């Protein structure tokens, strides 16, 4: 443990004690602020796989050559401008906290995606849990008939629960426009239940001392799958049950369908949903490709926030918009932008996040962070804090090594 971690832990312990002597007029304020951050019940991660360009999304630079062809639009908050390719998102700015100063340690897609989902560099010896696994471990409803962690859409990497075990792995849907595969019974319910009983008997007969942990894991997996396919809540996955005007309000395409399903899953009590948008790796023809991608995500993103808010769910649902890194300030010879982990964007909303603001900044060229740098681990620590999860919590690896949820992260000042 580093001196920094010891100091931070000591500070938190000291602060907890000091709160008991805070003046009486401050106590309700502190209590309410804590409640806002710990009453969260769900999280939606909108994953922009491939690395979205900050210049064509939330950090346009129209007055510099690095800004390219992007023009800006004013948002619902005076003084804040974003790319004109995101008009619906601009209208939702009062609910958004834009962070323009995120930086990461990796510039390769697999490694950067791993870091962004886990807070750790990949190693051969430890498989670190992804964000969703940690979230459902701590605040998920383990008795729910629906999976607590659902991943929607195709992406380069779907990260697992790692050392936490398969119990916290994601339930994967390639498309929200289709019902989950292999969830319709091929026989009667009674016969299906008898087959499950037969399977359990066979496992009892074949299990040995060394295989019991695998039998237990297998039973947990089959048990969850069985509860799902037999549950009337399977209808949650059928977005055709939504009115046509509601579906059209989200727009067309797989990402739009994924956002609509994410809202339905939150309403049904699912704890963590990741919706993937891919193809943001714009090494060539960046301007037109990013424009197309923005059109695909803009309307669904804004409508998801609006629907959650209208249903009273945004206060208890954290919505994250992010990718693994940003794009280079300099446009390359193919009219594209390359990988750039030194400065990129993230947007947060809900669960006590203060909307209508921008945190951090880069210089006029977009090359360097000039205000409030935010590391990936700072971001993850803030996400867990919003969900009432202690980022100091340690899980034990198979070789007995304690591993914190996040190391060396600080809560981002001003988010809440």
C-alpha positions as CSV (number, residue, x, y, z in Angstrom):
1,X,0.0,0.0,0.0
2,X,1.3,3.4,-1.0
3,X,1.7,6.4,1.3
4,X,-1.0,8.1,-0.7
5,X,-3.4,5.4,0.0
6,X,-2.6,5.3,3.7
7,X,-3.1,9.1,3.9
8,X,-6.4,8.9,2.0
9,X,-7.7,6.1,4.1
10,X,-6.6,7.9,7.3
11,X,-8.3,11.0,6.1
12,X,-11.6,9.2,5.4
13,X,-11.5,7.6,8.9
14,X,-10.7,10.9,10.5
15,X,-13.4,12.7,8.6
16,X,-16.0,10.1,9.6
17,X,-15.2,10.8,13.2
18,X,-15.2,14.5,12.7
19,X,-18.6,14.5,11.2
20,X,-20.1,13.8,14.6
21,X,-19.0,17.2,15.8
22,X,-20.2,19.2,12.8
23,X,-22.6,22.1,13.6
24,X,-26.2,21.0,13.7
25,X,-27.2,23.2,10.8
26,X,-24.8,21.3,8.5
27,X,-26.0,17.8,9.5
28,X,-29.1,17.7,7.2
29,X,-27.1,18.9,4.3
30,X,-24.5,16.2,4.8
31,X,-27.1,13.5,5.3
32,X,-29.0,14.5,2.2
33,X,-25.8,14.6,0.0
34,X,-24.8,11.1,1.3
35,X,-28.3,9.8,0.6
36,X,-28.2,11.1,-3.0
37,X,-25.0,9.1,-3.7
38,X,-26.0,5.9,-1.9
39,X,-29.6,5.5,-3.0
40,X,-28.6,4.5,-6.5
41,X,-30.2,1.2,-7.6
42,X,-29.0,0.9,-11.2
43,X,-26.3,1.8,-13.6
44,X,-26.3,2.1,-17.4
45,X,-23.0,2.2,-19.3
46,X,-23.2,3.4,-22.8
47,X,-20.0,2.1,-24.3
48,X,-18.6,3.9,-27.4
49,X,-16.3,1.1,-28.5
50,X,-13.3,2.2,-30.6
51,X,-12.6,5.5,-29.0
52,X,-15.0,8.5,-29.9
53,X,-13.4,11.7,-31.1
54,X,-13.7,14.4,-28.4
55,X,-13.4,17.0,-31.2
56,X,-16.6,15.8,-32.9
57,X,-18.6,15.2,-29.7
58,X,-18.1,17.0,-26.4
59,X,-14.9,19.1,-26.8
60,X,-15.1,20.8,-30.2
61,X,-12.4,23.2,-31.2
62,X,-13.9,25.3,-34.0
63,X,-11.4,28.1,-33.8
64,X,-8.3,25.8,-34.2
65,X,-7.1,23.8,-37.2
66,X,-7.3,20.7,-35.1
67,X,-11.1,21.2,-34.9
68,X,-11.5,20.0,-38.4
69,X,-14.9,20.4,-40.0
70,X,-16.9,20.2,-36.8
71,X,-19.2,23.1,-36.0
72,X,-20.7,23.8,-32.6
73,X,-24.2,24.2,-31.1
74,X,-25.3,25.9,-27.9
75,X,-26.8,23.6,-25.3
76,X,-29.6,24.1,-22.8
77,X,-27.0,25.5,-20.4
78,X,-25.8,29.0,-21.3
79,X,-22.1,29.0,-22.1
80,X,-21.7,25.3,-22.8
81,X,-21.3,24.3,-26.4
82,X,-20.9,20.8,-27.9
83,X,-20.7,19.4,-31.5
84,X,-23.6,20.4,-33.7
85,X,-23.8,16.7,-34.6
86,X,-25.5,16.1,-31.1
87,X,-28.5,18.4,-31.1
88,X,-30.7,16.1,-28.9
89,X,-27.9,15.7,-26.4
90,X,-27.4,19.5,-26.4
91,X,-31.0,19.9,-25.4
92,X,-30.5,17.5,-22.4
93,X,-27.4,19.3,-21.1
94,X,-29.1,20.3,-17.8
95,X,-28.9,16.7,-16.8
96,X,-25.3,16.1,-18.0
97,X,-21.9,16.5,-16.4
98,X,-19.3,16.6,-19.1
99,X,-15.7,15.7,-18.1
100,X,-13.3,17.0,-20.7
101,X,-10.0,16.1,-19.0
102,X,-10.0,12.3,-18.7
103,X,-6.7,10.6,-19.4
104,X,-5.6,6.9,-19.5
105,X,-2.4,4.9,-19.6
106,X,-3.1,2.9,-22.7
107,X,-3.4,3.5,-26.5
108,X,-4.3,0.0,-27.7
109,X,-8.0,-0.9,-27.9
110,X,-7.9,-4.2,-25.9
111,X,-5.7,-2.9,-23.1
112,X,-7.4,0.5,-22.9
113,X,-10.8,-1.1,-22.8
114,X,-9.7,-3.5,-20.1
115,X,-8.3,-0.6,-18.0
116,X,-11.5,1.5,-18.5
117,X,-13.7,-1.4,-17.4
118,X,-11.5,-2.7,-14.5
119,X,-9.0,0.0,-13.4
120,X,-6.1,-2.3,-13.9
121,X,-3.7,-3.2,-16.7
122,X,-4.2,-6.7,-18.0
123,X,-2.0,-9.5,-16.5
124,X,-1.7,-13.2,-17.1
125,X,-2.2,-14.1,-13.5
126,X,-5.4,-12.2,-12.5
127,X,-8.6,-11.5,-14.3
128,X,-10.0,-8.4,-12.8
129,X,-13.7,-7.9,-12.6
130,X,-15.5,-5.5,-14.9
131,X,-17.5,-2.6,-13.6
132,X,-20.8,-4.4,-13.9
133,X,-19.6,-7.4,-11.9
134,X,-18.5,-5.2,-9.0
135,X,-21.8,-3.3,-9.1
136,X,-24.0,-6.4,-9.0
137,X,-21.8,-8.0,-6.3
138,X,-22.5,-5.0,-4.0
139,X,-26.0,-3.7,-4.9
140,X,-27.5,-6.4,-7.2
141,X,-30.6,-8.3,-6.3
142,X,-29.4,-11.9,-6.2
143,X,-33.0,-13.2,-5.9
144,X,-34.2,-11.5,-9.1
145,X,-35.5,-13.7,-11.9
146,X,-33.8,-11.5,-14.4
147,X,-30.0,-11.3,-14.7
148,X,-28.5,-8.5,-12.6
149,X,-25.9,-7.7,-15.3
150,X,-26.9,-7.5,-19.0
151,X,-24.7,-6.6,-21.9
152,X,-26.4,-5.5,-25.1
153,X,-24.8,-5.2,-28.5
154,X,-21.7,-6.5,-30.3
155,X,-18.3,-5.1,-29.2
156,X,-14.7,-6.0,-29.5
157,X,-14.5,-7.2,-25.9
158,X,-17.1,-8.1,-23.3
159,X,-15.4,-8.2,-20.0
160,X,-16.2,-10.8,-17.3
161,X,-16.5,-11.0,-13.6
162,X,-13.0,-12.4,-13.5
163,X,-12.0,-13.5,-10.0
164,X,-15.5,-12.9,-8.6
165,X,-16.7,-16.0,-10.5
166,X,-19.3,-16.7,-13.2
167,X,-22.1,-15.8,-10.9
168,X,-21.4,-12.2,-11.7
169,X,-20.7,-12.6,-15.4
170,X,-22.9,-10.6,-17.9
171,X,-25.9,-12.0,-19.7
172,X,-25.1,-11.2,-23.3
173,X,-27.6,-10.0,-26.0
174,X,-26.1,-9.4,-29.4
175,X,-29.1,-7.3,-30.4
176,X,-32.0,-5.8,-28.4
177,X,-34.2,-6.2,-31.5
178,X,-34.4,-10.0,-30.9
179,X,-35.4,-12.0,-27.9
180,X,-32.6,-13.8,-26.1
181,X,-31.5,-16.9,-27.9
182,X,-32.3,-20.4,-26.4
183,X,-34.9,-19.1,-23.9
184,X,-37.9,-20.9,-25.3
185,X,-38.7,-24.3,-23.8
186,X,-38.5,-27.1,-26.2
187,X,-40.8,-29.3,-24.1
188,X,-43.4,-28.8,-21.4
189,X,-42.7,-27.0,-18.2
190,X,-43.2,-30.2,-16.1
191,X,-40.8,-32.2,-18.2
192,X,-38.2,-29.4,-18.1
193,X,-38.3,-29.3,-14.3
194,X,-37.9,-33.1,-14.2
195,X,-34.9,-32.9,-16.5
196,X,-33.3,-30.3,-14.1
197,X,-33.9,-32.7,-11.3
198,X,-32.2,-35.5,-13.2
199,X,-29.2,-33.2,-14.0
200,X,-28.8,-32.5,-10.3
201,X,-28.9,-36.2,-9.4
202,X,-26.2,-36.9,-12.1
203,X,-24.0,-34.1,-10.7
204,X,-24.4,-35.5,-7.1
205,X,-23.3,-39.0,-8.3
206,X,-20.4,-37.7,-10.3
207,X,-19.0,-35.0,-8.0
208,X,-15.9,-35.5,-5.9
209,X,-14.1,-33.4,-3.3
210,X,-12.1,-31.7,-6.0
211,X,-15.0,-31.0,-8.3
212,X,-17.6,-29.7,-5.9
213,X,-16.7,-26.0,-6.5
214,X,-17.3,-26.6,-10.3
215,X,-20.6,-28.4,-9.6
216,X,-21.7,-25.5,-7.4
217,X,-20.8,-22.9,-10.0
218,X,-22.6,-25.0,-12.7
219,X,-25.8,-25.3,-10.5
220,X,-25.8,-21.5,-9.9
221,X,-25.6,-20.9,-13.6
222,X,-28.3,-23.4,-14.5
223,X,-30.4,-22.2,-11.6
224,X,-30.3,-18.6,-12.9
225,X,-31.0,-19.7,-16.4
226,X,-33.9,-21.8,-15.3
227,X,-35.5,-19.0,-13.3
228,X,-35.1,-16.7,-16.3
229,X,-36.7,-18.9,-19.0
230,X,-39.6,-19.8,-16.6
231,X,-40.2,-16.3,-15.5
232,X,-43.0,-14.1,-16.8
233,X,-40.5,-11.2,-16.7
234,X,-39.0,-12.6,-19.9
235,X,-41.4,-10.1,-21.6
236,X,-39.1,-7.3,-20.4
237,X,-36.8,-8.3,-23.3
238,X,-39.5,-7.9,-25.9
239,X,-39.3,-4.2,-26.9
240,X,-42.2,-4.7,-29.5
241,X,-44.5,-4.4,-26.4
242,X,-43.7,-0.7,-26.4
243,X,-46.0,1.7,-28.3
244,X,-44.9,2.6,-31.7
245,X,-44.5,6.3,-30.8
246,X,-42.2,5.4,-27.9
247,X,-40.0,3.2,-30.1
248,X,-39.8,5.9,-32.7
249,X,-38.8,8.4,-30.1
250,X,-35.6,6.5,-29.6
251,X,-34.8,6.4,-33.3
252,X,-33.7,3.5,-35.4
253,X,-30.9,1.0,-35.2
254,X,-29.4,-1.5,-32.7
255,X,-28.1,1.2,-30.3
256,X,-31.5,2.8,-30.2
257,X,-33.1,-0.5,-29.4
258,X,-30.5,-1.2,-26.8
259,X,-31.2,2.1,-25.0
260,X,-34.9,1.4,-25.0
261,X,-34.3,-2.1,-23.6
262,X,-32.0,-0.6,-21.0
263,X,-34.8,1.6,-19.7
264,X,-37.2,-1.4,-19.6
265,X,-34.6,-3.5,-17.7
266,X,-34.0,-0.7,-15.1
267,X,-37.8,-0.5,-14.6
268,X,-37.8,-4.3,-14.1
269,X,-35.1,-4.1,-11.4
270,X,-32.0,-5.0,-13.3
271,X,-28.9,-3.4,-11.7
272,X,-26.4,-3.0,-14.5
273,X,-26.8,-2.7,-18.2
274,X,-24.1,-2.0,-20.8
275,X,-25.2,-0.9,-24.2
276,X,-22.4,-1.0,-26.9
277,X,-22.0,1.3,-29.8
278,X,-19.0,0.2,-32.0
279,X,-17.0,1.4,-35.0
280,X,-15.7,4.7,-33.3
281,X,-12.2,3.8,-34.5
282,X,-12.0,6.5,-37.1
283,X,-8.5,6.3,-38.5
284,X,-9.8,7.5,-41.9
285,X,-12.7,9.7,-43.0
286,X,-13.2,10.8,-39.5
287,X,-15.6,13.7,-40.1
288,X,-18.3,11.8,-42.1
289,X,-18.0,8.6,-40.1
290,X,-18.3,10.3,-36.8
291,X,-21.3,12.3,-38.0
292,X,-23.0,9.0,-38.9
293,X,-22.1,7.6,-35.4
294,X,-23.4,10.7,-33.7
295,X,-26.7,10.4,-35.5
296,X,-27.0,6.8,-34.3
297,X,-26.4,7.6,-30.6
298,X,-27.7,11.2,-30.1
299,X,-31.4,10.7,-30.1
300,X,-31.4,7.4,-28.2
301,X,-29.1,8.8,-25.5
302,X,-31.2,11.9,-24.9
303,X,-34.5,10.0,-25.0
304,X,-33.1,7.4,-22.5
305,X,-32.3,10.3,-20.1
306,X,-35.7,11.9,-20.7
307,X,-37.6,8.6,-20.1
308,X,-35.7,7.8,-16.9
309,X,-36.3,11.3,-15.6
310,X,-40.0,11.2,-16.5
311,X,-40.4,7.9,-14.7
312,X,-38.6,9.1,-11.6
313,X,-35.7,6.7,-12.2
314,X,-32.9,9.1,-13.1
315,X,-32.2,10.0,-9.5
316,X,-31.5,6.4,-8.7
317,X,-29.8,5.4,-12.0
318,X,-26.3,6.4,-13.0
319,X,-25.9,6.8,-16.8
320,X,-22.3,6.8,-18.2
321,X,-21.3,7.7,-21.7
322,X,-17.7,6.7,-22.4
323,X,-15.1,4.9,-24.6
324,X,-11.6,3.6,-24.0
325,X,-9.8,6.8,-25.2
326,X,-10.1,9.8,-27.5
327,X,-8.7,10.7,-30.9
328,X,-5.6,12.6,-31.9
329,X,-5.8,16.4,-32.2
330,X,-4.0,16.3,-35.5
331,X,-5.9,15.0,-38.5
332,X,-3.9,12.4,-40.3
333,X,-3.2,12.0,-44.1
334,X,-6.3,9.9,-44.5
335,X,-8.6,12.5,-43.0
336,X,-8.8,10.5,-39.9
337,X,-7.8,10.7,-36.2
338,X,-5.7,8.1,-34.4
339,X,-5.6,6.9,-30.8
340,X,-5.2,9.5,-28.1
341,X,-5.4,8.5,-24.4
342,X,-3.9,11.8,-23.2
343,X,-7.2,13.7,-23.2
344,X,-10.7,12.5,-23.8
345,X,-14.4,12.9,-22.8
346,X,-16.9,11.2,-20.5
347,X,-20.4,12.2,-19.7
348,X,-22.3,11.4,-16.5
349,X,-25.9,11.8,-15.5
350,X,-28.2,10.7,-12.7
351,X,-27.7,9.2,-9.2
352,X,-26.8,12.5,-7.6
353,X,-24.5,13.8,-10.4
354,X,-24.8,17.6,-10.7
355,X,-25.9,18.3,-14.3
356,X,-25.5,21.3,-16.4
357,X,-21.7,21.6,-16.0
358,X,-18.3,20.9,-17.5
359,X,-15.4,19.6,-15.5
360,X,-11.8,20.0,-16.8
361,X,-10.5,21.5,-20.0
362,X,-7.8,21.2,-22.6
363,X,-5.8,23.9,-24.4
364,X,-6.8,25.6,-27.6
365,X,-5.3,22.8,-29.7
366,X,-6.7,19.9,-27.7
367,X,-3.3,18.5,-27.1
368,X,-2.9,19.0,-23.3
369,X,-5.2,19.0,-20.3
370,X,-5.1,22.5,-18.7
371,X,-7.6,22.1,-15.8
372,X,-8.5,19.3,-13.4
373,X,-7.0,16.2,-15.0
374,X,-9.1,13.0,-14.3
375,X,-7.5,9.6,-14.4
376,X,-9.5,6.5,-15.4
377,X,-9.2,5.3,-11.8
378,X,-10.5,8.6,-10.6
379,X,-13.5,8.1,-12.9
380,X,-14.1,4.6,-11.7
381,X,-13.8,5.6,-8.0
382,X,-16.4,8.3,-8.7
383,X,-18.7,5.9,-10.4
384,X,-18.5,3.5,-7.5
385,X,-19.1,6.3,-5.0
386,X,-22.2,7.4,-6.9
387,X,-23.5,3.8,-6.5
388,X,-22.7,3.6,-2.8
389,X,-19.8,1.1,-3.3
390,X,-16.6,1.4,-1.3
391,X,-13.7,1.4,-3.8
392,X,-11.4,0.3,-1.0
393,X,-13.2,-3.0,-0.8
394,X,-10.8,-5.9,-1.3
395,X,-11.6,-9.2,-3.1
396,X,-9.4,-12.2,-2.6
397,X,-7.8,-13.9,-5.7
398,X,-7.4,-17.6,-5.9
399,X,-3.9,-17.4,-4.6
400,X,-5.0,-15.4,-1.6
401,X,-4.0,-12.0,-2.8
402,X,-6.2,-9.0,-1.8
403,X,-7.2,-6.8,-4.7
404,X,-9.0,-3.5,-4.2
405,X,-11.9,-2.6,-6.5
406,X,-9.9,0.4,-7.6
407,X,-6.4,1.6,-6.6
408,X,-5.1,5.2,-6.5
409,X,-8.4,6.7,-7.5
410,X,-9.9,9.9,-6.1
411,X,-13.5,11.1,-6.3
412,X,-13.7,13.8,-8.9
413,X,-14.3,17.1,-7.3
414,X,-17.5,18.8,-8.3
415,X,-19.4,15.9,-9.8
416,X,-21.9,15.6,-7.0
